[in-house]
Amino acid sequence: MSAGSFVRALSPLSHSLAQLATAGLEAPERGLKERQVRVGHLQGLASVAEVVAAIPGDYQSVLAPELRLIEKRVRSLLKARATHAAWERHLAAGTFPAGFAPSDPNVQLTKEFAEEGSGRTIIANLKAKAKADAVAILGQSVRAKADERDRYEAMLDPAAILGKVAPLVQQQWTVLQQRMRVPQFGPNPDSPNDLMVTGWDISDAAKSLHEHVLHDFLHYAYRVRAILESEDLAASLKRDAKRKVAGSAAEQLATGGGDVDMTDAQASGSGASPSNRTMQSMIDKAVSSALKSRDKKGKGKKPAKTTKKTRSSSTPARNAKEVRQGGGAQGKGKGKAKAKAQAKGKNAKGKGKAKA
């Protein structure tokens, strides 16, 4: 098998594009153009699974797990980055994220003492101490999350990735050299018109593939990170849009505007101001209504459903016999059964005449 057919077997599309793009070029320039074609092919992949599948088959067993590990670390990096930014905003604004809010100290004091000056002072000092401790814990957590973020950034550094992957590729190449040998032919001394095997050498296509994998793996890693960052950005924009709609709905509720029904709030509060749970439920309903109305823009109206007319219950029976026997086929069946039972009696005929 020639070098060209071997590469075509590995990647028909990439090899065909490389041949078209590099025809008539010198070796160094042709190598650069081929790499550009390969990188361009990677840029067209839209999912991590597609990037993993693009790894050459001979190196799938060693490089696919590394790409999956990079995917996991990128996700952890994005999560740590978002959490750190959110905590920093809370720390600057003097608020607390979920799980950090200080709780009121549970001090066993009598109501009489707690309402006096000294008792109120003690409770106020304890609350201030609890809040200061919560702020200190939040600050330490922000620094810890920053260290976590920086750690993942270091793991995803190109030098760190290549330093770990290069030995794996070289180890796999050592194994492949044993089975990627091709024969070398020369003239046969005994028969000048025939060729004979004069030796064995490593396939040029295998050598080229080994170099491509070493040069291109970082582009695989870059593509995985770019895909995940794009997905994270799209999700973030969607959350911001939903948060904006929720804020607008809350503002309408606070000012009494909009089309929000206040019946639930009035009923739950019995004339007083609605509870936090009720307000949140109303905000959720307003957000859901706003999102549905936005999604329905541009859609036509559905045709009205037609209802099937049913027979009115006031329709009179067909005749008195149907009423007496139960009506319809079932009534007739019941009448016949009853007649047979009466016929078994001793004076069935006389009774039948009396009834008639």
C-alpha positions as CSV (number, residue, x, y, z in Angstrom):
1,M,0.0,0.0,0.0
2,S,1.4,3.4,-1.0
3,A,1.7,6.4,1.3
4,G,-1.1,8.2,-0.4
5,S,-3.6,5.3,-0.2
6,F,-2.8,4.8,3.4
7,V,-3.6,8.4,4.3
8,R,-6.7,8.3,2.2
9,A,-7.9,5.2,4.2
10,L,-7.4,7.1,7.4
11,S,-9.2,10.4,6.4
12,P,-10.5,10.6,2.8
13,L,-11.9,14.1,3.0
14,S,-8.9,15.6,4.8
15,H,-6.5,14.0,2.4
16,S,-8.4,15.1,-0.7
17,L,-8.5,18.6,0.5
18,A,-4.9,18.6,1.3
19,Q,-4.0,17.3,-2.2
20,L,-6.1,20.1,-3.8
21,A,-4.6,22.8,-1.6
22,T,-1.0,21.7,-1.8
23,A,-0.6,20.7,-5.5
24,G,2.6,22.1,-7.0
25,L,4.1,23.4,-3.7
26,E,7.6,22.7,-2.3
27,A,7.9,20.3,0.7
28,P,8.1,22.9,3.5
29,E,5.3,25.0,2.1
30,R,3.2,21.9,1.3
31,G,3.5,20.8,4.9
32,L,2.3,24.2,6.2
33,K,-0.7,24.1,3.8
34,E,-1.6,20.6,4.9
35,R,-1.6,21.6,8.5
36,Q,-3.8,24.6,7.7
37,V,-6.3,22.3,6.0
38,R,-6.3,19.9,9.0
39,V,-6.8,22.7,11.5
40,G,-9.5,24.2,9.3
41,H,-11.3,20.8,9.4
42,L,-11.1,20.8,13.2
43,Q,-12.6,24.3,13.4
44,G,-15.7,23.0,11.6
45,L,-16.4,20.4,14.3
46,A,-19.4,21.5,16.6
47,S,-19.2,19.1,19.5
48,V,-16.6,17.5,21.8
49,A,-17.7,14.0,20.5
50,E,-16.9,15.0,17.0
51,V,-13.4,16.3,18.0
52,V,-12.7,13.0,19.8
53,A,-13.9,11.0,16.8
54,A,-11.5,13.0,14.6
55,I,-8.4,11.6,16.3
56,P,-6.7,9.0,14.0
57,G,-7.6,5.5,14.8
58,D,-4.1,4.4,15.7
59,Y,-4.0,6.9,18.5
60,Q,-7.6,6.8,19.8
61,S,-6.8,4.6,22.7
62,V,-4.2,7.0,24.2
63,L,-5.5,10.4,23.2
64,A,-9.3,10.1,23.5
65,P,-9.1,9.7,27.3
66,E,-6.8,12.8,27.4
67,L,-9.3,14.9,25.5
68,R,-12.1,13.8,27.8
69,L,-10.0,14.8,30.8
70,I,-9.4,18.2,29.2
71,E,-13.2,18.5,28.7
72,K,-13.8,17.8,32.4
73,R,-11.2,20.3,33.5
74,V,-12.5,23.0,31.2
75,R,-16.0,22.5,32.6
76,S,-14.5,22.8,36.2
77,L,-12.7,25.9,35.2
78,L,-15.8,27.6,33.8
79,K,-17.8,26.7,36.9
80,A,-15.0,28.0,39.2
81,R,-14.7,31.2,37.2
82,A,-18.4,31.9,37.4
83,T,-18.7,31.1,41.1
84,H,-15.7,33.3,41.9
85,A,-17.1,36.2,40.0
86,A,-20.5,35.9,41.7
87,W,-19.0,35.7,45.1
88,E,-16.8,38.7,44.4
89,R,-20.0,40.7,43.5
90,H,-21.7,39.7,46.7
91,L,-18.6,40.6,48.8
92,A,-18.4,44.1,47.1
93,A,-22.1,44.7,47.6
94,G,-22.2,43.6,51.2
95,T,-24.6,40.7,50.5
96,F,-24.3,37.0,50.9
97,P,-24.7,34.1,48.4
98,A,-26.7,31.0,49.4
99,G,-25.1,29.2,52.3
100,F,-23.1,32.2,53.6
101,A,-25.8,34.3,55.2
102,P,-25.3,34.7,59.0
103,S,-27.9,33.3,61.2
104,D,-29.2,35.1,64.3
105,P,-27.5,33.8,67.5
106,N,-29.7,31.5,69.6
107,V,-29.2,33.0,73.0
108,Q,-31.3,31.7,75.9
109,L,-32.5,34.9,77.5
110,T,-35.8,35.8,79.0
111,K,-38.0,38.1,77.1
112,E,-37.9,40.7,79.9
113,F,-34.1,40.9,79.9
114,A,-33.8,40.7,76.1
115,E,-36.0,43.8,75.8
116,E,-33.9,45.8,78.3
117,G,-31.0,48.0,77.3
118,S,-28.2,45.6,78.4
119,G,-30.0,42.6,76.8
120,R,-30.5,44.4,73.5
121,T,-26.9,45.4,73.5
122,I,-25.7,41.9,74.0
123,I,-27.9,40.6,71.2
124,A,-26.8,43.3,68.9
125,N,-23.1,42.6,69.6
126,L,-23.7,38.9,68.9
127,K,-25.4,39.6,65.6
128,A,-22.7,42.0,64.5
129,K,-20.1,39.3,65.4
130,A,-22.0,36.7,63.4
131,K,-22.1,39.0,60.4
132,A,-18.4,39.9,60.6
133,D,-17.6,36.2,60.8
134,A,-19.8,35.5,57.8
135,V,-18.1,38.3,55.8
136,A,-14.7,36.8,56.8
137,I,-15.7,33.3,55.7
138,L,-17.0,34.7,52.4
139,G,-13.7,36.5,51.8
140,Q,-11.7,33.4,52.4
141,S,-14.0,31.4,50.1
142,V,-13.5,33.9,47.4
143,R,-9.7,33.5,47.7
144,A,-10.0,29.7,47.7
145,K,-12.2,29.8,44.6
146,A,-9.6,32.0,42.9
147,D,-6.9,29.5,43.7
148,E,-9.0,26.7,42.3
149,R,-9.6,28.7,39.1
150,D,-5.9,29.4,38.7
151,R,-5.1,25.7,39.3
152,Y,-7.3,24.6,36.4
153,E,-5.8,27.4,34.2
154,A,-2.4,25.9,34.9
155,M,-3.6,22.4,34.1
156,L,-4.9,23.6,30.7
157,D,-1.7,25.5,29.8
158,P,-0.4,24.4,26.4
159,A,3.0,23.4,27.8
160,A,1.4,21.3,30.5
161,I,-0.9,19.6,28.0
162,L,1.9,18.8,25.5
163,G,4.3,17.7,28.3
164,K,1.8,15.0,29.3
165,V,0.6,14.0,25.8
166,A,3.9,13.8,24.0
167,P,5.3,10.8,25.9
168,L,2.0,9.0,25.3
169,V,2.2,9.6,21.6
170,Q,5.8,8.5,21.5
171,Q,5.0,5.3,23.5
172,Q,2.2,4.5,21.0
173,W,4.6,5.2,18.1
174,T,7.1,2.7,19.4
175,V,4.3,0.0,19.3
176,L,3.2,1.1,15.8
177,Q,6.7,0.8,14.3
178,Q,6.6,-2.9,14.8
179,R,3.6,-3.4,12.5
180,M,3.8,-0.4,10.2
181,R,6.8,-1.7,8.1
182,V,6.7,-1.9,4.4
183,P,8.9,-3.9,2.0
184,Q,11.7,-2.3,-0.1
185,F,12.1,-3.7,-3.6
186,G,15.2,-4.0,-5.7
187,P,16.4,-5.9,-8.9
188,N,16.7,-9.6,-8.7
189,P,20.2,-10.7,-9.5
190,D,19.0,-14.1,-10.8
191,S,16.2,-12.5,-12.9
192,P,17.0,-8.9,-14.0
193,N,13.4,-8.4,-15.2
194,D,11.9,-9.2,-11.8
195,L,12.0,-7.4,-8.5
196,M,12.7,-8.9,-5.1
197,V,12.4,-7.7,-1.5
198,T,15.7,-6.2,-0.4
199,G,14.6,-5.0,3.1
200,W,12.0,-3.6,5.3
201,D,11.4,0.0,6.4
202,I,8.8,2.0,8.4
203,S,5.9,3.4,6.3
204,D,6.4,7.0,5.3
205,A,2.6,7.5,5.8
206,A,3.0,6.2,9.4
207,K,5.9,8.6,10.0
208,S,3.8,11.5,8.6
209,L,0.8,10.6,10.8
210,H,3.0,10.4,13.9
211,E,4.3,14.0,13.2
212,H,0.7,15.2,12.5
213,V,-0.6,13.9,15.8
214,L,2.2,15.6,17.8
215,H,1.7,18.9,16.0
216,D,-2.1,18.9,16.0
217,F,-3.1,17.6,19.4
218,L,-3.0,21.1,20.9
219,H,-5.5,22.2,18.2
220,Y,-7.7,19.4,19.3
221,A,-7.5,20.7,22.9
222,Y,-8.1,24.3,21.8
223,R,-11.2,23.2,19.9
224,V,-12.7,21.4,22.9
225,R,-12.2,24.4,25.0
226,A,-13.7,26.8,22.4
227,I,-16.8,24.6,22.1
228,L,-17.4,24.5,25.8
229,E,-16.8,28.2,26.3
230,S,-19.3,29.0,23.5
231,E,-21.9,26.7,25.2
232,D,-21.2,28.4,28.6
233,L,-21.6,31.9,27.1
234,A,-24.9,31.0,25.4
235,A,-26.3,29.6,28.7
236,S,-25.1,32.7,30.5
237,L,-26.9,35.0,28.1
238,K,-30.0,32.9,28.4
239,R,-29.9,33.2,32.3
240,D,-29.3,36.9,32.1
241,A,-32.3,37.4,29.8
242,K,-34.5,35.3,32.1
243,R,-33.2,37.3,35.1
244,K,-34.1,40.5,33.4
245,V,-37.6,39.4,32.7
246,A,-38.0,38.3,36.3
247,G,-36.7,41.7,37.5
248,S,-39.2,43.5,35.3
249,A,-42.0,41.3,36.6
250,A,-41.0,42.0,40.2
251,E,-41.0,45.7,39.5
252,Q,-44.5,45.5,38.0
253,L,-45.7,43.7,41.0
254,A,-44.2,46.2,43.3
255,T,-45.8,49.2,41.5
256,G,-49.1,47.4,40.9
257,G,-48.8,47.6,37.1
258,G,-48.9,44.9,34.5
259,D,-51.5,42.2,33.9
260,V,-50.6,40.2,37.0
261,D,-53.6,38.9,39.0
262,M,-53.3,39.9,42.7
263,T,-56.2,37.6,43.8
264,D,-53.8,34.9,45.2
265,A,-51.8,37.5,47.1
266,Q,-54.9,39.1,48.7
267,A,-56.4,35.7,49.5
268,S,-53.2,34.4,51.1
269,G,-52.6,37.5,53.2
270,S,-56.3,38.0,54.2
271,G,-56.0,41.7,53.3
272,A,-52.4,42.1,54.5
273,S,-49.3,42.2,52.3
274,P,-48.5,39.0,50.5
275,S,-45.8,36.6,51.8
276,N,-42.5,36.1,50.2
277,R,-43.5,32.7,48.9
278,T,-46.6,34.1,47.3
279,M,-44.7,37.0,45.7
280,Q,-42.1,34.5,44.3
281,S,-44.9,32.4,42.9
282,M,-46.5,35.4,41.2
283,I,-43.1,36.5,39.8
284,D,-42.6,33.0,38.4
285,K,-46.0,33.1,36.7
286,A,-45.3,36.5,35.3
287,V,-41.9,35.4,33.9
288,S,-43.4,32.3,32.4
289,S,-46.2,34.4,30.8
290,A,-43.6,36.8,29.4
291,L,-41.4,34.1,28.0
292,K,-44.4,32.3,26.4
293,S,-45.7,35.5,24.8
294,R,-42.2,36.2,23.4
295,D,-41.9,32.7,21.9
296,K,-45.3,32.9,20.3
297,K,-44.4,36.0,18.3
298,G,-44.6,35.4,14.6
299,K,-46.7,32.2,15.0
300,G,-50.2,32.1,13.4
301,K,-53.4,31.4,15.3
302,K,-54.5,27.8,15.5
303,P,-57.9,26.9,14.0
304,A,-60.7,26.7,16.4
305,K,-61.8,23.2,17.5
306,T,-65.2,22.1,16.4
307,T,-67.3,20.2,19.0
308,K,-69.3,17.2,17.9
309,K,-73.1,17.6,18.5
310,T,-74.5,15.1,20.9
311,R,-78.1,13.9,21.3
312,S,-80.0,15.8,23.8
313,S,-81.1,14.0,26.9
314,S,-84.5,15.5,26.6
315,T,-85.3,13.6,23.3
316,P,-88.4,11.5,23.8
317,A,-88.2,7.7,23.6
318,R,-89.3,6.1,20.3
319,N,-92.3,4.5,21.9
320,A,-93.7,3.3,25.2
321,K,-92.5,-0.3,24.6
322,E,-88.9,0.9,24.6
323,V,-89.4,2.7,27.9
324,R,-90.9,-0.4,29.5
325,Q,-88.3,-2.8,28.2
326,G,-85.2,-0.5,28.7
327,G,-85.0,0.9,25.2
328,G,-83.1,-0.3,22.1
329,A,-81.6,-3.7,21.5
330,Q,-80.7,-4.3,25.2
331,G,-84.3,-3.6,26.2
332,K,-85.6,-6.2,23.7
333,G,-83.1,-8.8,24.9
334,K,-84.2,-8.3,28.5
335,G,-87.9,-8.5,27.5
336,K,-87.4,-11.9,25.8
337,A,-85.5,-13.3,28.9
338,K,-88.3,-12.2,31.1
339,A,-90.9,-13.8,28.9
340,K,-89.1,-17.1,29.0
341,A,-88.9,-17.0,32.8
342,Q,-92.6,-16.4,33.0
343,A,-93.4,-19.2,30.6
344,K,-91.9,-21.8,33.1
345,G,-94.7,-21.0,35.6
346,K,-97.8,-23.1,35.9
347,N,-100.2,-20.4,34.9
348,A,-97.9,-18.3,32.7
349,K,-100.7,-17.8,30.1
350,G,-103.2,-16.6,32.5
351,K,-100.9,-14.1,34.1
352,G,-99.8,-12.9,30.7
353,K,-103.4,-12.1,29.8
354,A,-104.0,-10.4,33.2
355,K,-101.0,-8.2,32.6
356,A,-102.1,-7.4,29.1
